[in-house]
Amino acid sequence: MKIAVIGTGYVGLVQGTCLAESGNDVVCIDKLADKVEGLKQGKIPIYEPGLAELVHRNYRDGRLKFTTELAAGIADAEIVFIAVGTPQGDDGGADLSGVWAVGRQVAEALQSPKVIVIKSTVPVGTNAELTRRMKEVAKVPFDVANNPEFLKEGAAIEDFNKPDRIVIGVRRPEVAESLHELYAPFLRTDRPFLVMSPESAEMTKYVANCLLATKISFINEMANLCEAYKADVNDVRRGIGHDQRIGFHFLHPGVGYGGSCFPKDIRAVIHMAQTRGLESRMMLAVDEVNEAQKQVLVRKVTEHFKGDLAGKTIGVWGLAFKPRTDDIREAPALVLIDALLAQGAQVRVHDPEAIPNVRAIYGDKIVYCDRPYGAVEGADALVIATEWNEFRNPDFEIIKRLLHQPVVFDGRNVFDPERMVELGFTYHGVGRLVPQPAAG
């Protein structure tokens, strides 16, 4: 099929590339000329494992094209995906200015009937409003559908190729049939293609993210309670996770969630509820718990050094909000860095992918290290803020030798507390029961 994707951010670039990889002819459109030229040269604006290779191969083979010309880009397309950003607005709701602008441009450029698919995460009612706005301009018939994405950063290619389900919001069954044909190569026999109204599809995306975020805030609050009562949250997690009604997914205690989806989507749901005169008490609590959880490492470090961080050097491993991405939006590590700097500490950091993005914010205020041990050298403590696999089995003897003091704050519970104590470290986890060192 001939496909156009408007927006080459995380969602749009993955969408267009994976559809090209399955044999479709795809044109990706973006208004930023430098970005488009970079993509033509193989420069990928985001880090996502496996994406660069797919972009290169499909561009080389002619199935994937990039352009800044919207009208020309959608001219031959049967299906046009809108994948522009919907960031959080000043009122907490989603900023839809990009969707409205692109929708108008598409409507003005339409020369033949097409299916327009909103891939961006949008509040309920956006499909209907976009249809209304486009009809004021378009001279040919068209359909607007909704197709929310459920990709995890760091595993987006696999998620796209092996989806748990595909959700489609349509007004006419013929549109669902076209989209089913497009997605057929990705549907295994046990994975459903769910057709519903656009309003239900729009809501599905938000409800999914709200539930996942709720599980994270829940286990983090329980981890803090475990710590207060000298229970071990890892044992508790095993005790509840084997209950099939509960499971283990998204029950990993830590320092809170971040990224481009959960924070803004939770707040968008709160805003949607308030717009209809409803209270969203649970989502308000989820957001509040998460923001408070980002202060856990700050509190632990401050308490350990008795409130005096002036002149101390803290090494930080991990800057991205999660592993396998360079995304630092709402990352807990940034909350920690801000607090450390405010208290007069010096900060040395390492992350496999996110350093350029962090450097753009902090400049020369912190020290950037291209290897993990560089961030530890001369530091008074090591903090784990992101659970990259590269951090799971370091040489602890080297770490002890490089640190001024053998102190580790493990914000992701990467290390085993008992082993850390045996190795001579002062260890602080999240909700973990730390054994006392043997008396000398």
MOKACOR-V70433 format. One record per residue. N is the residue number from 1. RES is the residue in one letter. PHI is phi in radians with two decimals (* if undefined). BURIAL is 1 if it has 16 or more other ideal C-beta (glycine too) atoms within 10 Angstrom, else 0. D_CENTER is the distance of its C-alpha to the mean C-alpha in whole Angstrom. Layout:
# MOKACOR-V70433
N,RES,PHI,BURIAL,D_CENTER
N,RES,PHI,BURIAL,D_CENTER
This chain:
# MOKACOR-V70433
1,M,*,0,29
2,K,-1.72,0,29
3,I,-2.22,1,25
4,A,-2.12,1,24
5,V,-2.21,1,20
6,I,-1.72,1,20
7,G,1.92,1,17
8,T,-2.01,1,16
9,G,-1.39,1,12
10,Y,-0.99,1,9
11,V,-1.22,1,11
12,G,-1.12,1,14
13,L,-1.21,1,15
14,V,-1.14,1,14
15,Q,-1.01,1,16
16,G,-1.11,1,19
17,T,-1.18,1,19
18,C,-1.19,1,19
19,L,-1.18,1,21
20,A,-1.15,1,23
21,E,-1.08,1,23
22,S,-1.58,1,25
23,G,1.84,0,28
24,N,-1.44,1,27
25,D,-1.64,1,28
26,V,-2.14,1,25
27,V,-2.00,1,25
28,C,-1.72,1,22
29,I,-2.08,1,22
30,D,-2.56,1,21
31,K,-1.38,1,23
32,L,-1.54,0,22
33,A,-1.10,0,25
34,D,-1.09,0,24
35,K,-1.13,1,21
36,V,-1.12,1,23
37,E,-1.10,0,26
38,G,-1.09,0,23
39,L,-1.09,1,22
40,K,-1.09,0,25
41,Q,-1.63,0,26
42,G,1.50,0,23
43,K,-1.59,0,21
44,I,-1.59,1,17
45,P,-1.30,0,15
46,I,-2.28,1,12
47,Y,-1.74,1,12
48,E,-2.53,1,11
49,P,-0.92,0,14
50,G,1.52,0,17
51,L,-1.25,1,16
52,A,-1.02,0,18
53,E,-1.12,0,21
54,L,-1.18,1,21
55,V,-1.07,1,21
56,H,-1.04,0,24
57,R,-1.12,0,26
58,N,-1.31,1,25
59,Y,-1.18,1,26
60,R,-1.05,0,29
61,D,-1.49,0,30
62,G,1.49,0,30
63,R,-1.48,1,28
64,L,-2.19,1,25
65,K,-2.18,1,26
66,F,-2.27,1,24
67,T,-2.71,1,26
68,T,-1.74,0,26
69,E,-1.60,0,29
70,L,-1.12,1,27
71,A,-1.03,0,31
72,A,-1.19,0,32
73,G,-1.17,1,28
74,I,-1.69,1,29
75,A,-0.95,1,32
76,D,-1.69,0,33
77,A,-1.27,1,29
78,E,-1.51,1,30
79,I,-2.24,1,26
80,V,-2.07,1,24
81,F,-1.66,1,20
82,I,-1.76,1,19
83,A,-2.28,1,15
84,V,-1.59,1,16
85,G,-1.20,1,13
86,T,-2.25,1,14
87,P,-1.17,0,13
88,Q,-1.21,1,14
89,G,-1.50,0,18
90,D,-1.09,0,21
91,D,-1.60,0,22
92,G,1.64,1,18
93,G,-1.43,1,18
94,A,-1.30,1,16
95,D,-1.46,1,18
96,L,-1.75,1,19
97,S,-1.04,0,22
98,G,-1.16,1,20
99,V,-1.12,1,20
100,W,-1.11,1,24
101,A,-1.13,0,25
102,V,-1.17,1,24
103,G,-1.03,1,25
104,R,-1.14,1,29
105,Q,-1.08,1,29
106,V,-1.11,1,28
107,A,-1.05,1,31
108,E,-1.17,0,33
109,A,-1.60,1,33
110,L,-1.10,1,33
111,Q,-2.04,0,36
112,S,-2.64,0,36
113,P,-1.04,0,34
114,K,-2.53,1,31
115,V,-1.76,1,28
116,I,-1.75,1,25
117,V,-2.06,1,22
118,I,-1.42,1,19
119,K,-1.69,1,16
120,S,-1.09,1,14
121,T,-1.36,1,13
122,V,-2.35,1,16
123,P,-1.12,1,18
124,V,-1.08,1,21
125,G,1.83,0,24
126,T,-1.15,1,22
127,N,-1.01,1,24
128,A,-1.14,0,27
129,E,-1.21,1,27
130,L,-1.14,1,26
131,T,-1.02,1,29
132,R,-1.06,0,31
133,R,-1.14,1,30
134,M,-1.22,1,31
135,K,-1.14,0,34
136,E,-1.19,0,35
137,V,-2.02,0,35
138,A,-1.16,1,35
139,K,-1.87,0,38
140,V,-2.25,0,37
141,P,-1.21,0,36
142,F,-2.77,1,32
143,D,-2.15,1,30
144,V,-2.05,1,26
145,A,-2.13,1,24
146,N,-2.14,1,20
147,N,-2.51,1,18
148,P,-1.10,1,15
149,E,-1.72,1,12
150,F,-2.29,1,11
151,L,-1.57,1,9
152,K,-1.69,0,7
153,E,-1.07,1,5
154,G,1.68,1,8
155,A,-2.47,0,10
156,A,-1.16,1,10
157,I,-1.10,1,14
158,E,-1.12,0,15
159,D,-1.09,1,13
160,F,-1.19,1,15
161,N,-1.32,0,18
162,K,-2.30,0,18
163,P,-1.24,1,17
164,D,-1.14,0,18
165,R,-2.89,0,19
166,I,-2.12,1,19
167,V,-1.88,1,20
168,I,-2.23,1,22
169,G,-1.93,1,23
170,V,-2.39,1,27
171,R,-1.73,0,30
172,R,-2.19,0,32
173,P,-1.08,0,32
174,E,-1.11,0,33
175,V,-1.21,1,30
176,A,-1.08,1,28
177,E,-1.14,0,30
178,S,-1.12,1,29
179,L,-1.25,1,26
180,H,-1.12,0,27
181,E,-1.08,0,29
182,L,-1.14,1,26
183,Y,-1.58,1,23
184,A,-0.89,0,26
185,P,-1.10,0,26
186,F,-1.75,1,22
187,L,-1.71,0,24
188,R,-1.32,0,25
189,T,-1.07,0,28
190,D,-1.76,0,27
191,R,-1.99,0,24
192,P,-1.44,0,24
193,F,-1.87,1,24
194,L,-1.75,0,24
195,V,-1.85,1,26
196,M,-2.68,1,26
197,S,-1.28,0,26
198,P,-1.00,1,24
199,E,-1.12,0,24
200,S,-1.19,0,23
201,A,-1.15,1,20
202,E,-1.06,1,18
203,M,-1.22,1,19
204,T,-0.99,1,17
205,K,-1.04,1,14
206,Y,-1.18,1,14
207,V,-1.12,0,16
208,A,-1.06,1,14
209,N,-1.18,1,11
210,C,-1.12,1,14
211,L,-1.18,0,15
212,L,-1.13,1,12
213,A,-1.12,1,12
214,T,-1.09,1,15
215,K,-1.11,1,16
216,I,-1.16,1,14
217,S,-1.12,1,16
218,F,-1.07,1,19
219,I,-1.20,1,19
220,N,-1.19,1,18
221,E,-1.15,1,21
222,M,-1.17,1,23
223,A,-1.11,1,23
224,N,-1.12,1,24
225,L,-1.19,0,27
226,C,-1.02,1,28
227,E,-1.08,1,28
228,A,-1.14,0,30
229,Y,-1.86,0,32
230,K,1.01,0,32
231,A,-1.76,1,31
232,D,-1.89,1,28
233,V,-1.12,1,25
234,N,-1.17,1,24
235,D,-1.14,0,28
236,V,-1.10,1,27
237,R,-1.05,1,24
238,R,-1.15,0,26
239,G,-1.17,0,28
240,I,-1.68,0,26
241,G,-1.17,0,24
242,H,-1.33,0,27
243,D,-1.27,0,28
244,Q,-1.10,0,26
245,R,-1.27,0,26
246,I,-1.92,0,23
247,G,1.33,0,22
248,F,-1.78,0,19
249,H,-1.09,0,16
250,F,1.11,0,14
251,L,-2.00,1,17
252,H,-1.98,1,16
253,P,-1.14,1,17
254,G,-3.03,1,16
255,V,-1.94,1,15
256,G,1.76,1,12
257,Y,-1.58,1,9
258,G,-2.53,1,7
259,G,1.62,1,4
260,S,-1.60,1,5
261,C,-1.87,1,6
262,F,-0.96,1,7
263,P,-1.03,1,9
264,K,-1.27,1,11
265,D,-1.25,1,11
266,I,-1.06,1,13
267,R,-1.22,1,15
268,A,-1.16,1,16
269,V,-1.16,1,17
270,I,-1.02,1,19
271,H,-1.15,1,21
272,M,-1.05,1,21
273,A,-1.11,0,23
274,Q,-1.09,0,25
275,T,-1.09,0,26
276,R,-1.73,0,28
277,G,1.30,0,30
278,L,-1.86,0,28
279,E,-1.66,0,26
280,S,-1.93,1,23
281,R,-1.07,0,24
282,M,-1.18,0,21
283,M,-1.20,1,18
284,L,-1.04,1,20
285,A,-1.18,0,20
286,V,-1.03,1,17
287,D,-1.15,1,16
288,E,-1.14,0,19
289,V,-1.09,1,18
290,N,-1.17,1,15
291,E,-1.12,0,16
292,A,-1.18,0,19
293,Q,-1.14,1,17
294,K,-1.15,1,16
295,Q,-1.62,1,20
296,V,-1.06,1,21
297,L,-1.13,1,21
298,V,-1.00,1,23
299,R,-1.12,0,25
300,K,-1.12,1,26
301,V,-1.13,1,26
302,T,-1.08,1,28
303,E,-1.15,0,31
304,H,-1.07,1,31
305,F,-1.64,1,33
306,K,0.93,0,34
307,G,1.35,0,33
308,D,-2.05,0,34
309,L,-1.80,1,31
310,A,-1.04,0,33
311,G,1.45,0,34
312,K,-1.39,1,32
313,T,-2.02,1,29
314,I,-2.04,1,26
315,G,-1.58,1,24
316,V,-2.15,1,20
317,W,-1.79,1,19
318,G,1.76,1,15
319,L,-2.15,1,13
320,A,-1.12,1,10
321,F,-1.22,1,7
322,K,-2.72,1,7
323,P,-1.23,1,10
324,R,1.14,1,10
325,T,-2.68,1,8
326,D,-1.84,1,10
327,D,-1.36,1,7
328,I,-1.95,1,9
329,R,-1.11,1,8
330,E,1.00,1,9
331,A,-1.22,1,10
332,P,-1.02,1,13
333,A,-1.04,1,14
334,L,-1.23,1,15
335,V,-1.08,1,17
336,L,-1.10,1,19
337,I,-1.05,1,20
338,D,-1.00,0,21
339,A,-1.20,1,23
340,L,-1.10,1,25
341,L,-1.11,1,26
342,A,-1.10,0,27
343,Q,-1.66,1,29
344,G,1.54,0,31
345,A,-1.44,1,29
346,Q,-1.65,1,28
347,V,-2.19,1,25
348,R,-2.03,1,24
349,V,-2.27,1,21
350,H,-2.51,1,20
351,D,-2.64,1,16
352,P,-1.08,1,17
353,E,-2.33,1,14
354,A,-1.62,1,13
355,I,-1.00,1,17
356,P,-1.02,0,18
357,N,-1.19,1,15
358,V,-1.27,1,16
359,R,-1.05,0,20
360,A,-1.12,0,19
361,I,-1.62,0,19
362,Y,-1.73,0,21
363,G,0.98,0,24
364,D,-1.65,0,27
365,K,-1.27,0,26
366,I,-2.28,1,24
367,V,-1.77,1,25
368,Y,-1.81,1,23
369,C,-2.10,1,24
370,D,-1.46,0,23
371,R,-2.29,0,24
372,P,-0.99,1,23
373,Y,-1.18,1,27
374,G,-1.10,1,27
375,A,-1.25,1,25
376,V,-1.53,1,27
377,E,-1.01,1,31
378,G,1.33,0,33
379,A,-1.48,1,30
380,D,-1.54,1,31
381,A,-2.90,1,28
382,L,-1.99,1,25
383,V,-2.05,1,22
384,I,-1.71,1,19
385,A,-1.91,1,15
386,T,-2.45,1,13
387,E,-1.57,1,14
388,W,-1.05,1,15
389,N,-1.01,0,17
390,E,-1.08,0,20
391,F,-1.66,1,20
392,R,-1.35,0,21
393,N,-2.31,0,25
394,P,-1.37,1,26
395,D,-1.50,0,30
396,F,-1.20,1,30
397,E,-1.15,0,34
398,I,-1.13,0,33
399,I,-1.05,1,30
400,K,-1.09,0,33
401,R,-1.19,0,35
402,L,-1.41,1,33
403,L,-1.30,1,32
404,H,-1.18,0,35
405,Q,-2.31,0,34
406,P,-1.39,1,32
407,V,-2.10,1,30
408,V,-2.26,1,26
409,F,-1.90,1,24
410,D,-1.73,1,21
411,G,-1.29,1,18
412,R,-2.14,1,17
413,N,0.91,1,20
414,V,-1.32,1,20
415,F,-1.73,1,24
416,D,-1.47,0,27
417,P,-1.01,1,29
418,E,-1.09,0,32
419,R,-1.15,0,32
420,M,-1.07,1,31
421,V,-1.16,1,34
422,E,-1.07,0,36
423,L,-1.41,1,35
424,G,1.66,0,36
425,F,-1.60,1,32
426,T,-1.51,0,32
427,Y,-2.04,1,29
428,H,-2.21,1,26
429,G,-1.86,1,23
430,V,-2.05,1,22
431,G,1.31,1,24
432,R,-1.67,1,26
433,L,-1.50,1,30
434,V,-1.76,1,31
435,P,-1.15,0,34
436,Q,-1.40,0,37
437,P,-1.08,0,38
438,A,-1.11,0,42
439,A,-1.14,0,45
440,G,-1.33,0,46
